[in-house]
Amino acid sequence: MRGPVAPPQVPLSASRADSFRDLVQDSVERLERRWPQLAEVDFVVLDVPSTGEETVPLGNALSAEKGRPAQIVIYRRPVEIRTKNRDERALLVHEVVVEQVAELLGLAPESVDPRYGQE
């Protein structure tokens, strides 16, 4: 059989970085239904944190400053290293997003997502 396996508008495979961004986006969309104010927050995926600390963070929440909206950063490589497969990765991504949203809003993670820690 000759010719493309998939139509041109459908990628044959997504990169790991693209797949990770999709997991973060899925988690954000899930939370935005309950917390519409998250639409004002920038969610960013970076490969690794720029820190020399002994512990490597999985995410970071930055409050809004003049000229910059609030921002939540999820670090892809530290999350990937701690998970074995896509399901574990999706769960950990959601937990990190929930934790960072909770920190930004000054709430407990369980208040942000009642299912936090139960999945």
JOGIUR-V249090 format. One record per residue. N is the residue number from 1. PSI is psi in whole degrees, -180 to 180 (NA if undefined). Layout:
N&PSI / N&PSI
This chain:
1&123 / 2&153 / 3&174 / 4&146 / 5&-30 / 6&154 / 7&155 / 8&-29 / 9&-7 / 10&120 / 11&143 / 12&-37 / 13&146 / 14&147 / 15&164 / 16&-39 / 17&-42 / 18&-43 / 19&-40 / 20&-45 / 21&-38 / 22&-40 / 23&-43 / 24&-45 / 25&-41 / 26&-44 / 27&-43 / 28&-45 / 29&-39 / 30&-42 / 31&-32 / 32&-26 / 33&-36 / 34&-30 / 35&78 / 36&-23 / 37&-12 / 38&-15 / 39&-21 / 40&-4 / 41&137 / 42&126 / 43&124 / 44&140 / 45&124 / 46&152 / 47&-52 / 48&154 / 49&152 / 50&77 / 51&150 / 52&16 / 53&161 / 54&-39 / 55&138 / 56&120 / 57&152 / 58&-20 / 59&175 / 60&142 / 61&129 / 62&123 / 63&157 / 64&144 / 65&168 / 66&121 / 67&-2 / 68&128 / 69&167 / 70&151 / 71&139 / 72&127 / 73&132 / 74&131 / 75&115 / 76&-54 / 77&-45 / 78&-35 / 79&-45 / 80&-40 / 81&-31 / 82&0 / 83&154 / 84&-28 / 85&177 / 86&-39 / 87&-45 / 88&-41 / 89&-45 / 90&-42 / 91&-47 / 92&-41 / 93&-47 / 94&-41 / 95&-42 / 96&-44 / 97&-46 / 98&-45 / 99&-42 / 100&-38 / 101&-43 / 102&-43 / 103&-44 / 104&-40 / 105&-7 / 106&35 / 107&168 / 108&146 / 109&-35 / 110&-26 / 111&-34 / 112&-45 / 113&108 / 114&-21 / 115&4 / 116&130 / 117&-2 / 118&-12 / 119&NA
